[in-house]
Amino acid sequence: QNVRIDPSSISYQMWKDIPVPFYMSVHFFEVLNPKQVLRGEKPVLSQRGPYVYREYRVKTNITFHDNDTVSFLEYRHLFFQPHLSNGTEDEYIVVPNIMLMGAAVMVEKLPNFVKLLLSGALASLKQEAFMNRTVGEIMWGYDDPLIDAINMIIPGLLPFKGKFGLFMDFNNSNSGLFTVHRGMENISQVHLVDSWNGLKKVNYWRSSQCNMINGTAGEMWPPFMSPTSLQFYSPDACRSLTLVYEQSGNFQGVPTYRFVAPKTLFANGTDYPPNEGFCPCMQSGIQNVSTCRFNAPMFISHPHFYNADPSLLNAVEGLHPSKEQHGLFLDVHPMTGIPMNCSIKLQLNLYTKHVSGIIQTGQIKPVVLPLLWFAESGAIEGSVLKQFYTNLVLLPSLMEYLQYILLGLSVPLIVSAALLMARRK
């Protein structure tokens, strides 16, 4: 009763306004040798950051439906935390010119005159393959005349105008309209997604299995979990993600199951046939998300190409993958399905290469170039943790001990009663 999505349940307020302090940490990869990369040499990268943001999540438009579901929009608001960051938003970083390099790959198969027009526009706007911009500009947007030029030369190629930033649509925005089961009639369905933006499945991928919206919205799961796997739909990854059970443990005295990403999560269709629907694929360990990123040559992966094909790591210098730093995890209380501690990590990569007819791409060799990776982390603490521990650990333990005490006391009483009855006979 207390984990159902019902205003009278204990967990409802936690679901409505998440009391857990969430943080988003962003690490950029600076290109140390841009001129050499243009000559065909291997990119040398240096990790910068983290740049840490306090993340607040607020649900609005909460609407209860007759079929035991509830729909809502969840807005994310991010605030920079200088005291937790290794650097400021005003720092300059040399990164690929994402608009230029992305557009070059996108027009590669178009007629030569289109590429010549684009190359001429790039030259007149003094656009180069690498740019030196501040963290704040790359994150939240900068005015770029190239956007308007591309829209004029190739109408419809880009879905936005004037300004571009990697996290422009992330802050002060919602992740789509989720409709989830309330669990009033069937507790095993609670939090499972019924639809997202009115869709029962997405249409980004090439198989019905890959397009399925499975699991929850990633906040809570049905109670009485088994140590097998859990699923959630991630609008950021444009797909459902399945994590697998790794081990049992405890967080601040509360028992948990730890779920982690399997090595097959971003495997290609050759190494893991069920992922064939996410192709066209390259090496295992990166997933092509161009179909849900305006056809830009973007890939997601684990940070530092953790769990990826070694060739991706060998194509650049400066990456050092490790499970401790770059593996994602969820620690969930199995009885209630409530996460106690989590860190979800993703890396954003841009496929870059020399494109004939566009001189700005120089002699860049084909490479999946890491741009940044980010971690969204949170853990239950303070009064919420105390209440959680009291209601779900301490009280059940006391009840269990009391049960044995009462059983112990009842034995001599039963024996005495039996002896008394025997004497009366």
Backbone hydrogen bonds, N-H to C=O, Kabsch-Sander energy under -0.5 kcal/mol:
donor,donor_aa,acceptor,acceptor_aa,energy
4,R,1,Q,-0.7
5,I,182,R,-2.3
6,D,4,R,-1.7
9,S,6,D,-2.6
11,S,2,N,-1.9
12,Y,9,S,-0.7
15,W,11,S,-2.3
16,K,12,Y,-2.8
17,D,13,Q,-2.6
22,F,20,V,-0.7
22,F,55,E,-0.9
23,Y,377,S,-2.6
24,M,53,Y,-2.8
25,S,23,Y,-0.5
25,S,375,A,-2.5
26,V,24,M,-0.5
26,V,51,Y,-2.1
27,H,373,W,-3.0
28,F,48,R,-1.9
29,F,371,L,-2.3
30,E,28,F,-0.6
30,E,46,S,-2.9
31,V,94,V,-2.7
32,L,30,E,-0.7
32,L,44,V,-3.0
33,N,44,V,-0.5
37,V,33,N,-2.1
38,L,34,P,-1.8
39,R,35,K,-0.6
39,R,36,Q,-0.7
40,G,37,V,-1.7
41,E,36,Q,-2.4
45,L,43,P,-0.5
45,L,317,E,-3.3
46,S,30,E,-1.9
48,R,28,F,-3.2
51,Y,26,V,-2.4
52,V,50,P,-0.6
53,Y,24,M,-2.4
54,R,79,F,-3.0
55,E,22,F,-3.0
56,Y,54,R,-0.5
56,Y,77,H,-2.7
58,V,75,Y,-2.1
59,K,16,K,-1.2
60,T,73,L,-3.2
63,T,71,S,-2.5
65,H,69,T,-2.9
68,D,65,H,-0.9
70,V,180,V,-2.5
71,S,63,T,-2.5
72,F,178,F,-2.2
73,L,60,T,-2.5
74,E,176,G,-0.5
75,Y,58,V,-2.9
75,Y,73,L,-0.6
76,R,173,S,-2.3
77,H,56,Y,-2.3
79,F,54,R,-2.0
81,Q,52,V,-3.0
84,L,81,Q,-1.2
85,S,81,Q,-0.8
85,S,82,P,-0.8
86,N,50,P,-2.9
87,G,85,S,-0.7
91,E,88,T,-1.2
93,I,133,R,-2.9
95,V,93,I,-0.7
95,V,131,M,-2.3
97,N,129,A,-3.2
98,I,96,P,-1.5
101,M,97,N,-3.0
102,G,98,I,-2.3
103,A,99,M,-2.3
104,A,100,L,-2.3
105,V,101,M,-1.7
106,M,102,G,-2.0
107,V,103,A,-1.8
108,E,105,V,-0.9
110,L,107,V,-2.0
114,V,111,P,-0.9
115,K,111,P,-1.4
116,L,112,N,-2.4
117,L,113,F,-2.1
118,L,114,V,-2.4
119,S,115,K,-2.7
120,G,116,L,-2.5
121,A,117,L,-2.3
122,L,118,L,-2.5
123,A,119,S,-2.1
124,S,120,G,-2.5
125,L,121,A,-1.8
126,K,123,A,-1.3
127,Q,122,L,-3.0
131,M,95,V,-2.9
133,R,93,I,-1.9
133,R,131,M,-0.6
135,V,91,E,-1.8
136,G,89,E,-2.7
138,I,134,T,-2.3
139,M,135,V,-2.5
140,W,136,G,-2.9
141,G,137,E,-1.9
142,Y,164,F,-1.7
144,D,162,G,-2.6
147,I,144,D,-1.5
148,D,144,D,-0.6
149,A,145,P,-1.9
150,I,146,L,-2.9
151,N,147,I,-2.3
152,M,148,D,-1.6
153,I,149,A,-2.4
154,I,150,I,-3.3
157,L,154,I,-2.0
163,K,161,K,-2.6
164,F,142,Y,-1.9
166,L,138,I,-2.6
167,F,139,M,-2.8
168,M,165,G,-1.2
170,F,167,F,-1.4
171,N,167,F,-1.3
172,N,76,R,-2.0
173,S,76,R,-0.8
173,S,170,F,-0.7
175,S,74,E,-1.1
178,F,72,F,-1.9
178,F,176,G,-0.9
179,T,195,S,-2.5
180,V,70,V,-2.7
181,H,192,L,-2.4
182,R,68,D,-2.7
183,G,68,D,-0.6
189,Q,186,N,-2.0
190,V,187,I,-1.1
191,H,181,H,-2.8
192,L,189,Q,-1.9
193,V,215,G,-3.0
194,D,179,T,-3.5
195,S,179,T,-1.8
196,W,199,L,-2.2
197,N,177,L,-3.5
198,G,177,L,-0.5
199,L,196,W,-2.2
202,V,211,N,-2.4
206,R,277,G,-2.9
211,N,207,S,-1.5
212,M,208,S,-0.6
212,M,209,Q,-0.8
213,I,200,K,-0.9
214,N,212,M,-0.9
216,T,231,Q,-1.7
217,A,191,H,-0.6
221,W,337,G,-2.4
224,F,334,P,-0.5
224,F,335,M,-1.1
225,M,334,P,-2.8
228,T,226,S,-2.4
230,L,243,L,-2.1
232,F,241,L,-1.8
233,Y,216,T,-2.6
234,S,232,F,-0.5
234,S,239,R,-2.6
238,C,234,S,-1.0
239,R,234,S,-1.4
241,L,232,F,-3.1
243,L,230,L,-2.8
243,L,241,L,-0.5
244,V,260,V,-3.1
245,Y,228,T,-2.9
246,E,258,R,-3.3
247,Q,258,R,-0.9
249,G,256,T,-2.5
251,F,254,V,-3.0
252,Q,250,N,-0.5
254,V,251,F,-2.1
256,T,249,G,-2.7
257,Y,332,V,-2.6
258,R,247,Q,-3.0
259,F,257,Y,-0.5
259,F,330,L,-2.8
260,V,244,V,-2.8
261,A,328,L,-0.7
265,L,262,P,-1.8
267,A,264,T,-1.1
272,Y,268,N,-2.2
275,N,272,Y,-2.6
276,E,273,P,-2.3
277,G,274,P,-0.6
278,F,275,N,-2.0
279,C,276,E,-1.6
285,G,266,F,-2.2
286,I,266,F,-0.6
286,I,283,Q,-1.0
287,Q,300,I,-2.8
289,V,287,Q,-0.6
289,V,298,M,-2.2
292,C,289,V,-1.3
293,R,290,S,-1.3
295,N,290,S,-2.9
296,A,293,R,-2.2
298,M,296,A,-2.7
299,F,349,N,-2.2
300,I,287,Q,-2.1
301,S,347,Q,-1.5
302,H,285,G,-0.6
305,F,302,H,-1.5
306,Y,303,P,-1.8
308,A,305,F,-1.7
309,D,284,S,-3.0
312,L,309,D,-1.7
313,L,309,D,-0.8
314,N,310,P,-2.3
315,A,311,S,-0.9
316,V,313,L,-1.0
317,E,43,P,-2.3
326,H,322,S,-2.4
327,G,323,K,-2.0
329,F,343,S,-1.8
330,L,259,F,-2.0
331,D,341,N,-3.2
332,V,257,Y,-2.7
332,V,330,L,-0.7
333,H,338,I,-2.6
336,T,333,H,-0.6
337,G,333,H,-3.0
338,I,333,H,-0.7
340,M,331,D,-3.3
341,N,331,D,-1.4
342,C,378,G,-2.3
343,S,329,F,-2.4
344,I,376,E,-2.4
345,K,343,S,-0.6
346,L,374,F,-2.2
347,Q,301,S,-2.9
348,L,372,L,-2.9
349,N,299,F,-2.8
350,L,369,L,-2.6
351,Y,297,P,-2.6
352,T,350,L,-0.6
352,T,367,V,-2.7
354,H,364,I,-1.8
356,S,354,H,-0.5
358,I,355,V,-2.1
359,I,357,G,-0.7
361,T,358,I,-1.7
362,G,359,I,-2.0
363,Q,38,L,-3.1
364,I,361,T,-2.1
367,V,352,T,-2.4
369,L,350,L,-2.9
369,L,367,V,-0.9
371,L,348,L,-2.8
372,L,348,L,-1.4
373,W,27,H,-2.3
374,F,346,L,-2.6
375,A,25,S,-2.1
376,E,344,I,-2.6
377,S,23,Y,-2.7
377,S,375,A,-0.6
378,G,342,C,-1.9
379,A,21,P,-0.6
380,I,340,M,-2.5
384,V,381,E,-0.9
385,L,381,E,-1.0
386,K,382,G,-2.1
387,Q,383,S,-2.6
388,F,384,V,-2.5
389,Y,385,L,-2.9
390,T,386,K,-2.5
391,N,387,Q,-2.6
392,L,388,F,-2.5
393,V,389,Y,-1.7
394,L,389,Y,-2.9
395,L,390,T,-2.6
397,S,393,V,-1.7
398,L,394,L,-2.6
399,M,395,L,-2.6
400,E,396,P,-2.0
401,Y,397,S,-2.5
402,L,398,L,-2.8
403,Q,399,M,-2.0
404,Y,400,E,-1.6
405,I,401,Y,-2.5
406,L,402,L,-3.0
407,L,403,Q,-2.2
408,G,404,Y,-2.8
409,L,405,I,-2.5
410,S,406,L,-2.1
411,V,407,L,-1.4
413,L,409,L,-1.1
414,I,410,S,-2.6
415,V,411,V,-2.5
416,S,412,P,-2.8
417,A,413,L,-2.4
418,A,414,I,-2.4
419,L,415,V,-2.6
420,L,416,S,-2.5
421,M,417,A,-2.2
422,A,418,A,-2.2
423,R,419,L,-2.4
424,R,420,L,-1.9
425,K,421,M,-1.6
